[in-house]
Amino acid sequence: MISSSNGISPSLKVKTELYNPTANWVFVPLRRAFQYRSKCVMNRRSFAFRGIVASGVSVMGSSAVIQPAQGMERLPFKPEGYNFWTWRGHKIHYVVQGEGPPIVLIHGFGASVFHWRYNIPELAKKYKVYALDLLGFGWSDKALIEYDAMVWRDQVVDFTKEVVKQPAVLVGNSLGGFTALVSAAGLPEQVRGVVLLNSAGQFGDVNKLTEEPEETSFQKFISKPLKDFFQRIFLGVLFWQTKQPARIVSVLKSVYINSENVDDYLVESISIPAADPNAREVYYRLMTRFMFNQSKYTLNSVLSELRCPLLLLWGDLDPWVGPAKANRIKEFYPNTTLVNLKAGHCPHDEVPELVNSALMDWLATLQQLQPTL
C-alpha cells in the first residue's frame, strides 16, 4: 500500500498503511561496517554479504525463462547490452526508450540498467527514458580508478549534457539516489526534478571539520601495508563467497519483501558484469576506499543546494534505510512529496506498478508547474 503527502495527484487514491519498524538502520552499517577495528569484522562480513551481493558481485548465470511479474511488460534482457557512450575514455552503457520529456534512471550500488526492467517500458509510453550504468557497474567499464561519489556525479552531469541534451528529471535508487541529488545540485539548469527511492547518504554536521592525523613512519611503512595486505585477502575470500548462487538468492530475498520478483533475469543482470577481469579489483577499491569516504558528503549539505521539486518513493520495510530518513529529508527540504510504499530496499522492482503510478502522477503535476518540461 502507499500513502502520499504534499501535492501528489488526486488520481493516486489509496489507503494509508504505514509500517514503522522499531529499528531504522539509515545506512549506519555502511559507515560502521568498514571501520578499521577488529570488533567490526562480523559487521563487515554481514554488510558485504547482504549489501554487495544484492548489488552485483556474483558470477552465476541461468538459462531458465521466467515470465514477467504479474504480466507486466519488461525490458528485454540483452547480455551484450544496448547502447554505449564514451566518457573520459571509458565505455558507458545506457538504455533509451520512448519519446517526450526526458527522465534519467540511476541504479543502486552494483546494480545496472536492467534493475529498471519493469519501469522503463511503462514510463516510455509518455516520456523519453534513459537508464545508464555508473562507471564500475553493470555493462559500463570496470575502470581501475579511485572511486568517489563525485566521479558518478560528473558522469551523470556529462551524460545529461552530451546525450540527453535537454532538462531532465533524475530518478535514483540507493547509491543512485544520492548520485541524482549531487548531480542536480551541480547542474540546476538541466534538472527539473529529482526522485529518490530509498536513497543512500547520511545527515551530518556540515560545519564540523574532520582533521586527518599526520601519518607516522610506522603507519606508512609497516601498519598500513600490513592492513592493506590482510584486507585484500579477506575481501578476496568474501568476493569468492558472494559468487555462490544460493547466497545471491538469499541476500536478494532478505531485502525484497515481494520475493516473487527475485528471478533468473534479476540474477543474470547481477552476475554477468562481475565476470569482467577487473571486477574483483573494482570491488576491492569500492569496499576499502569509496566506503570510507562517504561521511565527507552529507545529505543536508547537498539538499541545501537543491533548487527543484523532490519526490520520495520510499519502501518503509527496507531493513537498511527505514522511513525515518524519508521523514527527515522531507522535514529538511520542504519542496518534497513523500509516497510511502509497503516494500523493501528496491521498490521500483518489488512493487513496480505502484512506483510507476506514483511517479507518473508526480511527473504530470511537475509538467503543470513547468509547462516547458
Backbone torsions as a table, in degrees:
resi	resn	phi	psi	omega
1	MET	NA	157.5	178.9
2	ILE	-133.9	153.5	172.3
3	SER	-135.7	157.6	-177.6
4	SER	-140.3	164.8	177.5
5	SER	-150.7	159.0	171.1
6	ASN	68.3	48.4	164.9
7	GLY	103.4	18.0	177.8
8	ILE	-74.8	151.3	-174.6
9	SER	-59.4	145.5	-179.8
10	PRO	-59.3	-22.8	-178.6
11	SER	-68.0	-13.9	-179.7
12	LEU	-95.6	82.2	-176.3
13	LYS	-114.9	108.9	179.8
14	VAL	-143.7	165.7	177.9
15	LYS	-72.8	152.3	177.3
16	THR	-96.3	118.0	176.3
17	GLU	-134.8	91.7	-176.6
18	LEU	-96.3	143.2	176.3
19	TYR	-118.0	126.2	-178.9
20	ASN	-119.8	94.5	179.1
21	PRO	-61.5	152.1	-176.8
22	THR	-71.4	-23.9	-179.8
23	ALA	-123.1	113.2	177.7
24	ASN	-102.8	118.5	-172.2
25	TRP	-76.8	-29.7	176.4
26	VAL	44.2	41.2	176.5
27	PHE	59.4	22.3	172.3
28	VAL	-59.5	-36.6	178.4
29	PRO	-57.2	-31.4	179.4
30	LEU	-63.8	-32.9	-178.4
31	ARG	-85.3	-46.2	-172.9
32	ARG	-79.4	-28.9	-173.1
33	ALA	-68.0	-12.2	-175.5
34	PHE	-121.7	23.7	173.8
35	GLN	-77.2	146.9	-177.1
36	TYR	-81.6	71.0	177.2
37	ARG	-140.3	139.9	-174.6
38	SER	-62.1	-31.8	-178.2
39	LYS	-68.3	-9.0	-179.9
40	CYS	-98.8	7.8	-176.8
41	VAL	-60.8	-43.9	-179.8
42	MET	-66.9	-33.7	175.9
43	ASN	-64.3	-41.3	178.2
44	ARG	-61.0	-45.4	-179.7
45	ARG	-62.6	-45.2	-179.0
46	SER	-61.4	-47.7	-178.5
47	PHE	-64.7	-44.3	-176.4
48	ALA	-63.8	-41.4	177.5
49	PHE	-63.9	-46.3	-171.4
50	ARG	-82.2	-45.2	-176.0
51	GLY	-82.2	-42.4	-171.6
52	ILE	-80.8	-34.4	176.8
53	VAL	-62.2	-46.2	179.4
54	ALA	-63.9	-20.0	-176.4
55	SER	-97.4	-3.0	169.0
56	GLY	115.2	49.4	176.9
57	VAL	-121.2	27.0	176.7
58	SER	-98.9	170.8	174.7
59	VAL	-131.8	20.0	-179.0
60	MET	-85.7	138.3	176.3
61	GLY	-121.9	170.8	179.9
62	SER	-149.2	145.7	179.0
63	SER	-104.9	-0.9	-179.8
64	ALA	-66.1	146.6	179.7
65	VAL	-103.5	121.6	178.8
66	ILE	-113.6	133.6	179.8
67	GLN	-73.2	149.4	178.1
68	PRO	-56.8	147.6	-179.0
69	ALA	-60.1	127.6	174.2
70	GLN	52.6	30.5	176.2
71	GLY	71.9	12.8	-179.3
72	MET	-70.9	148.5	174.2
73	GLU	-66.5	140.8	-173.2
74	ARG	-133.2	143.5	176.6
75	LEU	-60.4	125.6	177.7
76	PRO	-59.9	135.5	179.4
77	PHE	-83.7	124.0	178.8
78	LYS	-120.9	108.4	-179.8
79	PRO	-56.6	-27.0	179.9
80	GLU	-86.2	-7.1	-179.5
81	GLY	88.0	-177.9	-176.6
82	TYR	-109.8	-86.2	-176.9
83	ASN	-117.7	156.6	-179.4
84	PHE	-135.1	142.4	-178.8
85	TRP	-129.5	138.3	-179.7
86	THR	-93.1	123.4	-178.9
87	TRP	-130.6	118.8	-179.5
88	ARG	52.3	36.9	178.8
89	GLY	83.0	1.3	-178.4
90	HIS	-110.8	147.0	179.4
91	LYS	-83.9	122.7	-179.0
92	ILE	-115.0	127.7	-178.1
93	HIS	-91.8	140.3	175.5
94	TYR	-153.2	160.8	175.9
95	VAL	-117.3	143.7	173.3
96	VAL	-139.2	131.1	178.8
97	GLN	-144.9	151.3	172.7
98	GLY	85.5	177.2	177.6
99	GLU	-135.7	148.3	179.9
100	GLY	131.0	-165.8	177.5
101	PRO	-57.7	139.8	-174.1
102	PRO	-81.7	145.1	174.0
103	ILE	-130.0	137.2	178.6
104	VAL	-116.9	121.5	-179.3
105	LEU	-100.0	130.7	-176.3
106	ILE	-124.4	118.7	-174.7
107	HIS	-72.4	172.0	178.3
108	GLY	-87.1	-176.3	-174.9
109	PHE	-57.0	115.4	175.1
110	GLY	82.0	-8.5	-180.0
111	ALA	-83.0	-158.7	-176.8
112	SER	-155.2	-177.7	178.5
113	VAL	-59.4	-27.1	-177.1
114	PHE	-70.9	-10.5	175.8
115	HIS	-72.2	-14.8	177.0
116	TRP	-96.9	26.8	-172.7
117	ARG	-56.1	-37.9	-177.9
118	TYR	-92.8	-6.3	-177.6
119	ASN	-98.3	-40.3	-175.5
120	ILE	-58.0	-51.1	-178.0
121	PRO	-61.2	-38.6	-178.1
122	GLU	-72.2	-46.5	180.0
123	LEU	-65.3	-30.6	-177.7
124	ALA	-69.6	-9.5	177.3
125	LYS	-69.6	-23.4	-179.2
126	LYS	-128.4	-12.7	-174.3
127	TYR	-133.4	161.0	171.4
128	LYS	-90.3	111.1	-171.1
129	VAL	-103.4	125.2	173.4
130	TYR	-112.3	142.3	170.5
131	ALA	-136.7	130.1	-177.8
132	LEU	-125.6	152.1	174.9
133	ASP	-90.4	125.1	176.7
134	LEU	-65.0	151.3	178.8
135	LEU	-56.2	131.7	-178.9
136	GLY	94.7	-9.0	-176.3
137	PHE	-128.5	163.3	174.5
138	GLY	56.7	-137.1	-178.3
139	TRP	-92.3	2.8	173.4
140	SER	-76.7	162.1	-178.4
141	ASP	-58.3	144.3	173.4
142	LYS	-92.2	74.3	-174.6
143	ALA	-69.8	138.9	178.6
144	LEU	-92.3	77.5	-178.5
145	ILE	-124.7	176.3	174.2
146	GLU	-86.5	107.0	-175.3
147	TYR	-77.8	140.1	-177.8
148	ASP	-155.4	151.4	-179.3
149	ALA	-56.0	-30.3	-178.0
150	MET	-73.2	-21.1	175.2
151	VAL	-64.6	-46.5	-179.9
152	TRP	-71.2	-31.9	174.4
153	ARG	-60.7	-48.5	-179.6
154	ASP	-61.8	-37.5	179.6
155	GLN	-63.5	-46.3	-179.0
156	VAL	-67.8	-40.7	178.0
157	VAL	-60.0	-47.8	-179.3
158	ASP	-68.1	-35.5	177.2
159	PHE	-62.5	-42.7	178.9
160	THR	-63.1	-41.0	-179.4
161	LYS	-72.5	-44.3	-170.2
162	GLU	-91.7	-31.2	-176.4
163	VAL	-105.4	-51.5	-179.4
164	VAL	-70.6	-48.0	175.0
165	LYS	61.8	19.4	175.6
166	GLN	-145.7	156.9	172.4
167	PRO	-58.1	134.5	-172.2
168	ALA	-133.8	167.4	170.7
169	VAL	-100.2	130.3	179.6
170	LEU	-100.7	131.2	-178.4
171	VAL	-125.3	126.5	-177.3
172	GLY	-142.0	144.4	175.7
173	ASN	-109.3	135.1	174.6
174	SER	56.6	-120.1	177.2
175	LEU	-58.4	-36.6	178.1
176	GLY	-63.7	-28.4	176.5
177	GLY	-67.3	-46.2	178.7
178	PHE	-65.9	-36.6	177.0
179	THR	-62.6	-40.6	177.4
180	ALA	-61.9	-41.3	-179.7
181	LEU	-62.8	-51.5	-176.5
182	VAL	-68.1	-29.6	177.1
183	SER	-68.5	-43.1	179.9
184	ALA	-65.3	-38.4	179.4
185	ALA	-66.4	-31.6	-178.3
186	GLY	-89.7	-7.2	-177.1
187	LEU	-143.1	59.3	-172.9
188	PRO	-60.1	-34.1	-177.8
189	GLU	-73.2	-15.2	-177.9
190	GLN	-105.4	-2.8	-176.4
191	VAL	-121.6	120.2	-177.8
192	ARG	-90.9	-19.4	-179.1
193	GLY	-174.3	160.1	-180.0
194	VAL	-129.9	139.0	177.3
195	VAL	-123.7	126.1	-179.4
196	LEU	-113.6	130.3	173.8
197	LEU	-116.0	102.5	179.5
198	ASN	47.6	62.1	-172.5
199	SER	-71.1	148.9	170.1
200	ALA	-76.7	178.0	-178.5
201	GLY	106.2	156.6	-178.7
202	GLN	-141.1	150.1	175.2
203	PHE	-77.4	150.9	179.9
204	GLY	-161.0	-179.5	179.2
205	ASP	-89.4	103.7	-177.4
206	VAL	-68.4	-18.9	-178.7
207	ASN	-90.6	-8.7	-178.2
208	LYS	-84.7	120.2	-180.0
209	LEU	-94.4	128.2	178.5
210	THR	-97.8	113.4	-178.9
211	GLU	-94.5	127.7	178.0
212	GLU	-78.4	126.2	176.9
213	PRO	-66.0	146.3	-179.2
214	GLU	-65.4	134.8	-176.6
215	GLU	-77.2	129.3	178.8
216	THR	-82.9	165.8	178.0
217	SER	-62.1	-38.5	178.7
218	PHE	-61.8	-45.5	179.8
219	GLN	-64.0	-42.2	-175.0
220	LYS	-69.3	-42.0	-171.3
221	PHE	-102.7	-16.6	-177.5
222	ILE	-123.6	-59.9	-174.8
223	SER	-62.3	-50.2	-176.4
224	LYS	-65.5	-47.1	177.9
225	PRO	-59.3	-39.0	178.7
226	LEU	-65.8	-42.8	179.8
227	LYS	-62.4	-43.9	179.3
228	ASP	-63.9	-38.8	-179.5
229	PHE	-61.6	-49.7	-178.2
230	PHE	-71.3	-32.3	175.4
231	GLN	-62.6	-42.0	-178.5
232	ARG	-65.2	-39.7	177.0
233	ILE	-64.0	-48.7	-177.6
234	PHE	-60.4	-48.0	-177.7
235	LEU	-71.3	-27.7	175.1
236	GLY	-64.4	-44.3	176.7
237	VAL	-63.5	-43.0	-179.8
238	LEU	-62.3	-41.5	178.3
239	PHE	-60.0	-43.8	178.8
240	TRP	-62.8	-42.8	-178.8
241	GLN	-63.4	-37.6	-176.7
242	THR	-73.5	-4.8	176.8
243	LYS	-80.0	-16.3	-172.3
244	GLN	-69.2	131.8	-176.3
245	PRO	-54.5	-43.8	-178.6
246	ALA	-62.7	-35.7	179.3
247	ARG	-67.3	-40.1	179.7
248	ILE	-59.6	-50.2	-178.2
249	VAL	-63.1	-42.5	-179.2
250	SER	-60.7	-45.4	-178.1
251	VAL	-67.3	-44.1	179.4
252	LEU	-59.5	-43.0	-179.8
253	LYS	-67.7	-24.0	179.6
254	SER	-73.5	-20.4	179.8
255	VAL	-114.1	-5.6	174.7
256	TYR	-102.0	117.9	176.4
257	ILE	-70.9	-41.3	175.2
258	ASN	-93.1	89.8	-173.5
259	SER	-75.3	-6.2	177.6
260	GLU	-61.9	-26.2	-178.7
261	ASN	-85.3	0.3	173.7
262	VAL	-84.7	90.8	-174.0
263	ASP	-124.9	-177.3	-176.5
264	ASP	-66.5	-32.7	176.4
265	TYR	-57.9	-49.4	-178.2
266	LEU	-62.8	-43.9	-178.4
267	VAL	-64.4	-41.4	178.6
268	GLU	-65.2	-38.1	-179.6
269	SER	-67.2	-21.1	176.1
270	ILE	-86.9	-37.3	-169.8
271	SER	-80.5	-39.1	-172.8
272	ILE	-58.8	-45.7	-178.9
273	PRO	-60.0	-29.4	-177.2
274	ALA	-74.8	-7.9	176.1
275	ALA	-77.5	-10.5	178.4
276	ASP	-60.0	138.5	-179.3
277	PRO	-57.0	-27.4	-179.0
278	ASN	-90.7	-2.1	-173.0
279	ALA	-59.7	-41.3	-178.3
280	ARG	-64.8	-41.6	-179.9
281	GLU	-68.8	-38.3	176.2
282	VAL	-61.4	-42.9	177.4
283	TYR	-57.1	-46.6	-179.6
284	TYR	-61.8	-44.0	-178.5
285	ARG	-67.4	-39.1	178.5
286	LEU	-65.0	-42.3	-176.1
287	MET	-72.2	-35.1	-174.4
288	THR	-98.4	-16.9	-175.6
289	ARG	-119.5	-55.5	-179.4
290	PHE	-60.9	-45.9	-176.0
291	MET	-61.7	-33.3	-178.3
292	PHE	-72.1	-22.2	-174.2
293	ASN	-97.9	7.1	-175.1
294	GLN	-62.1	-37.9	-173.7
295	SER	-67.1	-13.2	-179.0
296	LYS	-76.4	-13.2	177.1
297	TYR	-118.9	115.6	-176.4
298	THR	-106.5	151.6	177.9
299	LEU	-62.0	-40.4	-177.9
300	ASN	-65.2	-35.8	179.1
301	SER	-69.0	-37.9	179.7
302	VAL	-72.6	-45.2	179.6
303	LEU	-61.6	-30.1	178.9
304	SER	-64.9	-22.2	-179.2
305	GLU	-98.6	-7.9	-177.2
306	LEU	-72.7	142.6	-177.3
307	ARG	-131.9	17.9	-176.9
308	CYS	-130.4	165.6	177.6
309	PRO	-61.2	147.8	-177.6
310	LEU	-126.1	133.5	175.4
311	LEU	-117.1	131.5	175.4
312	LEU	-110.8	117.1	172.4
313	LEU	-106.8	100.2	-163.8
314	TRP	-116.0	122.8	172.6
315	GLY	-77.8	106.8	-174.2
316	ASP	-72.9	-12.6	-179.9
317	LEU	-97.3	12.3	179.7
318	ASP	-63.3	122.0	178.8
319	PRO	-72.9	-11.4	-178.2
320	TRP	-102.9	-44.6	-174.3
321	VAL	-128.8	92.9	-175.6
322	GLY	-76.7	179.4	-176.7
323	PRO	-66.2	-17.6	-179.9
324	ALA	-59.9	-37.2	179.7
325	LYS	-66.7	-42.7	179.1
326	ALA	-60.2	-43.3	179.1
327	ASN	-63.1	-38.9	-179.6
328	ARG	-69.1	-38.9	176.8
329	ILE	-60.9	-45.8	-178.7
330	LYS	-63.5	-38.6	178.0
331	GLU	-66.2	-38.7	-178.0
332	PHE	-75.1	-36.6	-175.7
333	TYR	-120.5	95.2	-172.1
334	PRO	-59.4	-30.3	-177.9
335	ASN	-78.9	54.3	-173.9
336	THR	-127.1	137.3	170.6
337	THR	-108.9	128.3	-178.0
338	LEU	-113.7	126.4	175.2
339	VAL	-120.5	116.4	-179.4
340	ASN	-90.1	134.5	-176.7
341	LEU	-124.4	143.3	173.5
342	LYS	-83.0	82.5	-176.7
343	ALA	-155.4	174.0	178.7
344	GLY	-95.7	-139.0	-171.2
345	HIS	-74.8	-20.4	-175.6
346	CYS	-125.1	67.8	-175.3
347	PRO	-60.4	-29.1	-179.3
348	HIS	-64.0	-25.1	179.3
349	ASP	-105.0	-22.0	-179.7
350	GLU	-83.2	-45.5	179.7
351	VAL	-129.0	62.9	-173.4
352	PRO	-61.1	-32.2	179.3
353	GLU	-61.0	-44.8	-178.8
354	LEU	-68.4	-41.3	179.1
355	VAL	-64.5	-46.2	-179.8
356	ASN	-61.2	-42.5	-179.2
357	SER	-65.0	-47.6	-179.4
358	ALA	-64.9	-40.1	-179.6
359	LEU	-66.5	-43.0	179.2
360	MET	-64.4	-39.4	178.1
361	ASP	-62.7	-44.5	-179.1
362	TRP	-67.5	-39.9	178.2
363	LEU	-63.2	-36.8	177.6
364	ALA	-64.4	-41.4	176.5
365	THR	-63.8	-39.9	179.4
366	LEU	-63.9	-37.7	178.6
367	GLN	-66.1	-35.7	178.2
368	GLN	-65.6	-37.1	179.8
369	LEU	-76.3	-29.3	-176.9
370	GLN	-129.7	80.4	-175.3
371	PRO	-55.5	-23.5	-176.8
372	THR	-83.3	-3.5	-178.4
373	LEU	-63.1	NA	NA
